[in-house]
Amino acid sequence: MRTITIEVKDSHALKTLKTLEEKQFISIIETSEIDSPALSGKPLSQSEFNNWILESELSPTVALSDAKEKWANKRKQLQGLMK
């Protein structure tokens, strides 16, 4: 058994997948009505969102110059691995 995540952009393709599920060739584990890659994943409840914001506000901060420097170093490292 393999689990994959796909984005279905066509209603006919979704019908085909539903037919495969009815024939028990596949199982559709989760569906989402949100059609945006920016909003992927399971929706948060209001309390989960509030907790996420609170945790973010309490987490340590990083100076922008430090973050840029770390990213530049990692970028060089990744580019070196790709050669």
Biopython code that builds the backbone (N, CA, C, O; Angstrom):
import numpy as np
from Bio.PDB.StructureBuilder import StructureBuilder

atoms = [
    (1, "MET", "N", (0.837, -1.173, 0.000)),
    (1, "MET", "CA", (0.000, 0.000, 0.000)),
    (1, "MET", "C", (0.885, 1.240, 0.000)),
    (1, "MET", "O", (1.898, 1.286, 0.697)),
    (2, "ARG", "N", (0.501, 2.238, -0.780)),
    (2, "ARG", "CA", (1.216, 3.516, -0.836)),
    (2, "ARG", "C", (0.220, 4.633, -0.619)),
    (2, "ARG", "O", (-0.924, 4.541, -1.064)),
    (3, "THR", "N", (0.641, 5.687, 0.061)),
    (3, "THR", "CA", (-0.200, 6.863, 0.272)),
    (3, "THR", "C", (0.405, 8.007, -0.511)),
    (3, "THR", "O", (1.600, 8.280, -0.400)),
    (4, "ILE", "N", (-0.423, 8.683, -1.310)),
    (4, "ILE", "CA", (0.035, 9.827, -2.082)),
    (4, "ILE", "C", (-0.938, 10.985, -1.879)),
    (4, "ILE", "O", (-2.099, 10.785, -1.524)),
    (5, "THR", "N", (-0.451, 12.177, -2.107)),
    (5, "THR", "CA", (-1.282, 13.372, -2.062)),
    (5, "THR", "C", (-1.312, 13.949, -3.462)),
    (5, "THR", "O", (-0.268, 14.157, -4.080)),
    (6, "ILE", "N", (-2.506, 14.205, -3.959)),
    (6, "ILE", "CA", (-2.633, 14.770, -5.300)),
    (6, "ILE", "C", (-3.611, 15.940, -5.264)),
    (6, "ILE", "O", (-4.468, 16.024, -4.385)),
    (7, "GLU", "N", (-3.470, 16.821, -6.215)),
    (7, "GLU", "CA", (-4.410, 17.922, -6.395)),
    (7, "GLU", "C", (-5.172, 17.637, -7.677)),
    (7, "GLU", "O", (-4.574, 17.529, -8.748)),
    (8, "VAL", "N", (-6.483, 17.516, -7.572)),
    (8, "VAL", "CA", (-7.330, 17.227, -8.717)),
    (8, "VAL", "C", (-7.954, 18.536, -9.179)),
    (8, "VAL", "O", (-8.676, 19.190, -8.426)),
    (9, "LYS", "N", (-7.670, 18.915, -10.432)),
    (9, "LYS", "CA", (-8.133, 20.203, -10.941)),
    (9, "LYS", "C", (-9.349, 20.076, -11.850)),
    (9, "LYS", "O", (-9.889, 21.083, -12.309)),
    (10, "ASP", "N", (-9.779, 18.859, -12.111)),
    (10, "ASP", "CA", (-10.861, 18.654, -13.060)),
    (10, "ASP", "C", (-11.934, 17.781, -12.418)),
    (10, "ASP", "O", (-11.616, 16.776, -11.782)),
    (11, "SER", "N", (-13.197, 18.154, -12.578)),
    (11, "SER", "CA", (-14.280, 17.400, -11.948)),
    (11, "SER", "C", (-14.417, 16.003, -12.550)),
    (11, "SER", "O", (-14.817, 15.072, -11.851)),
    (12, "HIS", "N", (-14.092, 15.840, -13.836)),
    (12, "HIS", "CA", (-14.153, 14.513, -14.456)),
    (12, "HIS", "C", (-13.098, 13.586, -13.849)),
    (12, "HIS", "O", (-13.350, 12.398, -13.645)),
    (13, "ALA", "N", (-11.935, 14.129, -13.566)),
    (13, "ALA", "CA", (-10.884, 13.321, -12.942)),
    (13, "ALA", "C", (-11.306, 12.902, -11.531)),
    (13, "ALA", "O", (-11.029, 11.783, -11.100)),
    (14, "LEU", "N", (-11.971, 13.800, -10.824)),
    (14, "LEU", "CA", (-12.445, 13.467, -9.484)),
    (14, "LEU", "C", (-13.496, 12.362, -9.544)),
    (14, "LEU", "O", (-13.511, 11.472, -8.694)),
    (15, "LYS", "N", (-14.368, 12.414, -10.537)),
    (15, "LYS", "CA", (-15.369, 11.356, -10.707)),
    (15, "LYS", "C", (-14.694, 10.014, -10.968)),
    (15, "LYS", "O", (-15.135, 8.982, -10.462)),
    (16, "THR", "N", (-13.620, 10.034, -11.760)),
    (16, "THR", "CA", (-12.871, 8.809, -12.029)),
    (16, "THR", "C", (-12.279, 8.245, -10.743)),
    (16, "THR", "O", (-12.322, 7.037, -10.513)),
    (17, "LEU", "N", (-11.729, 9.119, -9.909)),
    (17, "LEU", "CA", (-11.170, 8.670, -8.632)),
    (17, "LEU", "C", (-12.260, 8.104, -7.724)),
    (17, "LEU", "O", (-12.042, 7.100, -7.047)),
    (18, "LYS", "N", (-13.416, 8.735, -7.707)),
    (18, "LYS", "CA", (-14.531, 8.235, -6.892)),
    (18, "LYS", "C", (-14.971, 6.849, -7.379)),
    (18, "LYS", "O", (-15.309, 5.983, -6.573)),
    (19, "THR", "N", (-14.965, 6.648, -8.689)),
    (19, "THR", "CA", (-15.313, 5.341, -9.249)),
    (19, "THR", "C", (-14.305, 4.280, -8.793)),
    (19, "THR", "O", (-14.684, 3.168, -8.428)),
    (20, "LEU", "N", (-13.023, 4.637, -8.819)),
    (20, "LEU", "CA", (-11.986, 3.708, -8.345)),
    (20, "LEU", "C", (-12.173, 3.389, -6.866)),
    (20, "LEU", "O", (-11.924, 2.267, -6.425)),
    (21, "GLU", "N", (-12.614, 4.388, -6.107)),
    (21, "GLU", "CA", (-12.854, 4.162, -4.681)),
    (21, "GLU", "C", (-14.051, 3.220, -4.491)),
    (21, "GLU", "O", (-14.016, 2.337, -3.634)),
    (22, "GLU", "N", (-15.097, 3.408, -5.282)),
    (22, "GLU", "CA", (-16.267, 2.536, -5.188)),
    (22, "GLU", "C", (-15.905, 1.084, -5.510)),
    (22, "GLU", "O", (-16.465, 0.154, -4.930)),
    (23, "LYS", "N", (-14.972, 0.902, -6.431)),
    (23, "LYS", "CA", (-14.530, -0.450, -6.802)),
    (23, "LYS", "C", (-13.475, -0.988, -5.834)),
    (23, "LYS", "O", (-12.956, -2.089, -6.017)),
    (24, "GLN", "N", (-13.165, -0.200, -4.806)),
    (24, "GLN", "CA", (-12.215, -0.546, -3.751)),
    (24, "GLN", "C", (-10.796, -0.747, -4.261)),
    (24, "GLN", "O", (-10.032, -1.527, -3.692)),
    (25, "PHE", "N", (-10.438, -0.036, -5.342)),
    (25, "PHE", "CA", (-9.053, -0.040, -5.817)),
    (25, "PHE", "C", (-8.213, 0.985, -5.052)),
    (25, "PHE", "O", (-7.010, 0.802, -4.866)),
    (26, "ILE", "N", (-8.866, 2.067, -4.612)),
    (26, "ILE", "CA", (-8.186, 3.115, -3.847)),
    (26, "ILE", "C", (-9.091, 3.529, -2.696)),
    (26, "ILE", "O", (-10.276, 3.194, -2.672)),
    (27, "SER", "N", (-8.524, 4.262, -1.740)),
    (27, "SER", "CA", (-9.294, 4.869, -0.654)),
    (27, "SER", "C", (-8.970, 6.352, -0.636)),
    (27, "SER", "O", (-7.802, 6.739, -0.616)),
    (28, "ILE", "N", (-9.994, 7.171, -0.644)),
    (28, "ILE", "CA", (-9.798, 8.608, -0.509)),
    (28, "ILE", "C", (-9.859, 8.903, 0.980)),
    (28, "ILE", "O", (-10.906, 8.755, 1.611)),
    (29, "ILE", "N", (-8.731, 9.323, 1.537)),
    (29, "ILE", "CA", (-8.614, 9.499, 2.981)),
    (29, "ILE", "C", (-9.182, 10.836, 3.424)),
    (29, "ILE", "O", (-9.882, 10.910, 4.434)),
    (30, "GLU", "N", (-8.888, 11.887, 2.682)),
    (30, "GLU", "CA", (-9.323, 13.210, 3.093)),
    (30, "GLU", "C", (-9.592, 14.047, 1.864)),
    (30, "GLU", "O", (-8.863, 13.960, 0.876)),
    (31, "THR", "N", (-10.625, 14.851, 1.917)),
    (31, "THR", "CA", (-10.908, 15.780, 0.834)),
    (31, "THR", "C", (-10.972, 17.182, 1.405)),
    (31, "THR", "O", (-11.241, 17.364, 2.592)),
    (32, "SER", "N", (-10.729, 18.158, 0.574)),
    (32, "SER", "CA", (-10.754, 19.553, 1.000)),
    (32, "SER", "C", (-11.444, 20.380, -0.065)),
    (32, "SER", "O", (-11.228, 20.186, -1.262)),
    (33, "GLU", "N", (-12.268, 21.294, 0.378)),
    (33, "GLU", "CA", (-12.954, 22.188, -0.550)),
    (33, "GLU", "C", (-12.097, 23.412, -0.879)),
    (33, "GLU", "O", (-12.408, 24.162, -1.804)),
    (34, "ILE", "N", (-11.025, 23.607, -0.123)),
    (34, "ILE", "CA", (-10.146, 24.752, -0.350)),
    (34, "ILE", "C", (-9.262, 24.449, -1.542)),
    (34, "ILE", "O", (-8.535, 23.455, -1.541)),
    (35, "ASP", "N", (-9.316, 25.292, -2.556)),
    (35, "ASP", "CA", (-8.564, 25.060, -3.784)),
    (35, "ASP", "C", (-7.412, 26.052, -3.886)),
    (35, "ASP", "O", (-7.352, 26.852, -4.820)),
    (36, "SER", "N", (-6.501, 25.993, -2.923)),
    (36, "SER", "CA", (-5.383, 26.920, -2.927)),
    (36, "SER", "C", (-4.154, 26.246, -2.330)),
    (36, "SER", "O", (-4.209, 25.751, -1.204)),
    (37, "PRO", "N", (-3.046, 26.219, -3.066)),
    (37, "PRO", "CA", (-1.837, 25.627, -2.491)),
    (37, "PRO", "C", (-1.312, 26.433, -1.305)),
    (37, "PRO", "O", (-0.565, 25.905, -0.481)),
    (38, "ALA", "N", (-1.694, 27.703, -1.214)),
    (38, "ALA", "CA", (-1.260, 28.529, -0.090)),
    (38, "ALA", "C", (-1.952, 28.110, 1.202)),
    (38, "ALA", "O", (-1.457, 28.388, 2.294)),
    (39, "LEU", "N", (-3.096, 27.442, 1.079)),
    (39, "LEU", "CA", (-3.863, 27.037, 2.249)),
    (39, "LEU", "C", (-3.939, 25.521, 2.370)),
    (39, "LEU", "O", (-4.977, 24.973, 2.742)),
    (40, "SER", "N", (-2.838, 24.846, 2.056)),
    (40, "SER", "CA", (-2.861, 23.388, 2.099)),
    (40, "SER", "C", (-2.893, 22.903, 3.545)),
    (40, "SER", "O", (-2.538, 23.637, 4.468)),
    (41, "GLY", "N", (-3.315, 21.683, 3.725)),
    (41, "GLY", "CA", (-3.372, 21.095, 5.051)),
    (41, "GLY", "C", (-4.752, 21.178, 5.661)),
    (41, "GLY", "O", (-5.691, 21.703, 5.062)),
    (42, "LYS", "N", (-4.853, 20.655, 6.856)),
    (42, "LYS", "CA", (-6.115, 20.611, 7.564)),
    (42, "LYS", "C", (-6.456, 21.996, 8.108)),
    (42, "LYS", "O", (-5.581, 22.662, 8.661)),
    (43, "PRO", "N", (-7.701, 22.446, 7.968)),
    (43, "PRO", "CA", (-8.083, 23.755, 8.509)),
    (43, "PRO", "C", (-7.946, 23.797, 10.032)),
    (43, "PRO", "O", (-8.163, 22.791, 10.707)),
    (44, "LEU", "N", (-7.588, 24.961, 10.568)),
    (44, "LEU", "CA", (-7.454, 25.142, 12.007)),
    (44, "LEU", "C", (-8.753, 25.690, 12.581)),
    (44, "LEU", "O", (-9.446, 26.480, 11.939)),
    (45, "SER", "N", (-9.070, 25.264, 13.790)),
    (45, "SER", "CA", (-10.191, 25.886, 14.497)),
    (45, "SER", "C", (-9.722, 27.243, 15.006)),
    (45, "SER", "O", (-8.528, 27.545, 14.983)),
    (46, "GLN", "N", (-10.662, 28.053, 15.465)),
    (46, "GLN", "CA", (-10.297, 29.393, 15.968)),
    (46, "GLN", "C", (-9.361, 29.273, 17.167)),
    (46, "GLN", "O", (-8.404, 30.040, 17.276)),
    (47, "SER", "N", (-9.619, 28.329, 18.067)),
    (47, "SER", "CA", (-8.751, 28.187, 19.245)),
    (47, "SER", "C", (-7.359, 27.675, 18.851)),
    (47, "SER", "O", (-6.360, 28.111, 19.425)),
    (48, "GLU", "N", (-7.282, 26.761, 17.884)),
    (48, "GLU", "CA", (-5.977, 26.291, 17.410)),
    (48, "GLU", "C", (-5.195, 27.432, 16.777)),
    (48, "GLU", "O", (-3.985, 27.550, 16.974)),
    (49, "PHE", "N", (-5.895, 28.279, 16.011)),
    (49, "PHE", "CA", (-5.246, 29.429, 15.386)),
    (49, "PHE", "C", (-4.731, 30.397, 16.447)),
    (49, "PHE", "O", (-3.608, 30.890, 16.348)),
    (50, "ASN", "N", (-5.555, 30.670, 17.463)),
    (50, "ASN", "CA", (-5.133, 31.570, 18.541)),
    (50, "ASN", "C", (-3.913, 31.027, 19.272)),
    (50, "ASN", "O", (-2.998, 31.783, 19.600)),
    (51, "ASN", "N", (-3.894, 29.712, 19.531)),
    (51, "ASN", "CA", (-2.731, 29.103, 20.183)),
    (51, "ASN", "C", (-1.485, 29.192, 19.309)),
    (51, "ASN", "O", (-0.387, 29.436, 19.809)),
    (52, "TRP", "N", (-1.657, 28.995, 18.008)),
    (52, "TRP", "CA", (-0.533, 29.094, 17.073)),
    (52, "TRP", "C", (0.061, 30.505, 17.100)),
    (52, "TRP", "O", (1.281, 30.666, 17.118)),
    (53, "ILE", "N", (-0.804, 31.527, 17.101)),
    (53, "ILE", "CA", (-0.339, 32.918, 17.157)),
    (53, "ILE", "C", (0.385, 33.176, 18.474)),
    (53, "ILE", "O", (1.448, 33.795, 18.488)),
    (54, "LEU", "N", (-0.187, 32.703, 19.582)),
    (54, "LEU", "CA", (0.427, 32.904, 20.892)),
    (54, "LEU", "C", (1.810, 32.263, 20.950)),
    (54, "LEU", "O", (2.761, 32.884, 21.425)),
    (55, "GLU", "N", (1.929, 31.031, 20.471)),
    (55, "GLU", "CA", (3.226, 30.348, 20.453)),
    (55, "GLU", "C", (4.229, 31.106, 19.592)),
    (55, "GLU", "O", (5.407, 31.196, 19.938)),
    (56, "SER", "N", (3.767, 31.644, 18.485)),
    (56, "SER", "CA", (4.664, 32.405, 17.601)),
    (56, "SER", "C", (5.151, 33.676, 18.279)),
    (56, "SER", "O", (6.315, 34.054, 18.148)),
    (57, "GLU", "N", (4.257, 34.330, 18.999)),
    (57, "GLU", "CA", (4.644, 35.564, 19.689)),
    (57, "GLU", "C", (5.626, 35.302, 20.821)),
    (57, "GLU", "O", (6.445, 36.163, 21.142)),
    (58, "LEU", "N", (5.555, 34.123, 21.429)),
    (58, "LEU", "CA", (6.438, 33.792, 22.547)),
    (58, "LEU", "C", (7.762, 33.176, 22.103)),
    (58, "LEU", "O", (8.688, 33.050, 22.905)),
    (59, "SER", "N", (7.857, 32.793, 20.838)),
    (59, "SER", "CA", (9.090, 32.163, 20.363)),
    (59, "SER", "C", (10.186, 33.212, 20.181)),
    (59, "SER", "O", (9.896, 34.389, 19.965)),
    (60, "PRO", "N", (11.439, 32.782, 20.267)),
    (60, "PRO", "CA", (12.545, 33.736, 20.110)),
    (60, "PRO", "C", (12.593, 34.298, 18.682)),
    (60, "PRO", "O", (12.192, 33.644, 17.719)),
    (61, "THR", "N", (13.089, 35.511, 18.587)),
    (61, "THR", "CA", (13.186, 36.161, 17.274)),
    (61, "THR", "C", (14.616, 36.062, 16.744)),
    (61, "THR", "O", (15.556, 35.789, 17.489)),
    (62, "VAL", "N", (14.753, 36.290, 15.452)),
    (62, "VAL", "CA", (16.053, 36.270, 14.794)),
    (62, "VAL", "C", (16.184, 37.570, 14.009)),
    (62, "VAL", "O", (15.244, 37.989, 13.335)),
    (63, "ALA", "N", (17.334, 38.198, 14.096)),
    (63, "ALA", "CA", (17.566, 39.424, 13.342)),
    (63, "ALA", "C", (17.553, 39.106, 11.848)),
    (63, "ALA", "O", (18.031, 38.052, 11.431)),
    (64, "LEU", "N", (17.014, 40.003, 11.059)),
    (64, "LEU", "CA", (16.930, 39.785, 9.619)),
    (64, "LEU", "C", (18.315, 39.594, 9.006)),
    (64, "LEU", "O", (18.489, 38.756, 8.121)),
    (65, "SER", "N", (19.292, 40.356, 9.464)),
    (65, "SER", "CA", (20.650, 40.224, 8.922)),
    (65, "SER", "C", (21.222, 38.834, 9.236)),
    (65, "SER", "O", (21.904, 38.245, 8.398)),
    (66, "ASP", "N", (20.947, 38.306, 10.444)),
    (66, "ASP", "CA", (21.412, 36.953, 10.792)),
    (66, "ASP", "C", (20.733, 35.903, 9.919)),
    (66, "ASP", "O", (21.382, 34.972, 9.441)),
    (67, "ALA", "N", (19.433, 36.053, 9.714)),
    (67, "ALA", "CA", (18.692, 35.091, 8.890)),
    (67, "ALA", "C", (19.214, 35.109, 7.454)),
    (67, "ALA", "O", (19.375, 34.052, 6.843)),
    (68, "LYS", "N", (19.480, 36.298, 6.912)),
    (68, "LYS", "CA", (20.011, 36.405, 5.555)),
    (68, "LYS", "C", (21.382, 35.751, 5.454)),
    (68, "LYS", "O", (21.679, 35.064, 4.476)),
    (69, "GLU", "N", (22.212, 35.966, 6.465)),
    (69, "GLU", "CA", (23.554, 35.375, 6.465)),
    (69, "GLU", "C", (23.474, 33.842, 6.522)),
    (69, "GLU", "O", (24.189, 33.156, 5.792)),
    (70, "LYS", "N", (22.611, 33.312, 7.385)),
    (70, "LYS", "CA", (22.454, 31.858, 7.487)),
    (70, "LYS", "C", (21.930, 31.285, 6.174)),
    (70, "LYS", "O", (22.387, 30.235, 5.722)),
    (71, "TRP", "N", (20.970, 31.980, 5.563)),
    (71, "TRP", "CA", (20.422, 31.497, 4.297)),
    (71, "TRP", "C", (21.498, 31.514, 3.205)),
    (71, "TRP", "O", (21.586, 30.579, 2.409)),
    (72, "ALA", "N", (22.305, 32.558, 3.166)),
    (72, "ALA", "CA", (23.367, 32.639, 2.162)),
    (72, "ALA", "C", (24.343, 31.467, 2.325)),
    (72, "ALA", "O", (24.772, 30.872, 1.336)),
    (73, "ASN", "N", (24.693, 31.138, 3.573)),
    (73, "ASN", "CA", (25.599, 30.019, 3.819)),
    (73, "ASN", "C", (24.966, 28.693, 3.393)),
    (73, "ASN", "O", (25.618, 27.868, 2.753)),
    (74, "LYS", "N", (23.689, 28.488, 3.750)),
    (74, "LYS", "CA", (22.997, 27.257, 3.359)),
    (74, "LYS", "C", (22.856, 27.162, 1.846)),
    (74, "LYS", "O", (22.983, 26.082, 1.270)),
    (75, "ARG", "N", (22.593, 28.290, 1.212)),
    (75, "ARG", "CA", (22.448, 28.318, -0.248)),
    (75, "ARG", "C", (23.746, 27.884, -0.923)),
    (75, "ARG", "O", (23.733, 27.082, -1.857)),
    (76, "LYS", "N", (24.877, 28.428, -0.436)),
    (76, "LYS", "CA", (26.176, 28.028, -0.984)),
    (76, "LYS", "C", (26.407, 26.533, -0.777)),
    (76, "LYS", "O", (26.909, 25.839, -1.662)),
    (77, "GLN", "N", (26.032, 26.051, 0.408)),
    (77, "GLN", "CA", (26.206, 24.631, 0.711)),
    (77, "GLN", "C", (25.358, 23.776, -0.235)),
    (77, "GLN", "O", (25.846, 22.774, -0.759)),
    (78, "LEU", "N", (24.116, 24.151, -0.455)),
    (78, "LEU", "CA", (23.228, 23.388, -1.347)),
    (78, "LEU", "C", (23.717, 23.441, -2.784)),
    (78, "LEU", "O", (23.686, 22.432, -3.490)),
    (79, "GLN", "N", (24.165, 24.600, -3.218)),
    (79, "GLN", "CA", (24.677, 24.727, -4.581)),
    (79, "GLN", "C", (25.932, 23.870, -4.767)),
    (79, "GLN", "O", (26.151, 23.308, -5.840)),
    (80, "GLY", "N", (26.747, 23.773, -3.725)),
    (80, "GLY", "CA", (27.926, 22.923, -3.793)),
    (80, "GLY", "C", (27.577, 21.452, -3.899)),
    (80, "GLY", "O", (28.283, 20.688, -4.557)),
    (81, "LEU", "N", (26.491, 21.052, -3.252)),
    (81, "LEU", "CA", (26.057, 19.662, -3.324)),
    (81, "LEU", "C", (25.452, 19.307, -4.672)),
    (81, "LEU", "O", (25.452, 18.140, -5.062)),
    (82, "MET", "N", (24.933, 20.305, -5.392)),
    (82, "MET", "CA", (24.286, 20.053, -6.677)),
    (82, "MET", "C", (25.270, 19.953, -7.821)),
    (82, "MET", "O", (24.894, 19.544, -8.920)),
    (83, "LYS", "N", (26.528, 20.317, -7.592)),
    (83, "LYS", "CA", (27.523, 20.272, -8.668)),
    (83, "LYS", "C", (28.065, 18.893, -8.868)),
    (83, "LYS", "O", (28.913, 18.683, -9.735)),
]
sb = StructureBuilder()
sb.init_structure("model")
sb.init_model(0)
sb.init_chain("A")
sb.init_seg("    ")
for serial, (resi, resn, name, xyz) in enumerate(atoms, 1):
    if name == "N":
        sb.init_residue(resn, " ", resi, " ")
    sb.init_atom(name, np.array(xyz, "f"), 0.0, 1.0, " ", f" {name:<3s}", serial, name[0])
structure = sb.get_structure()
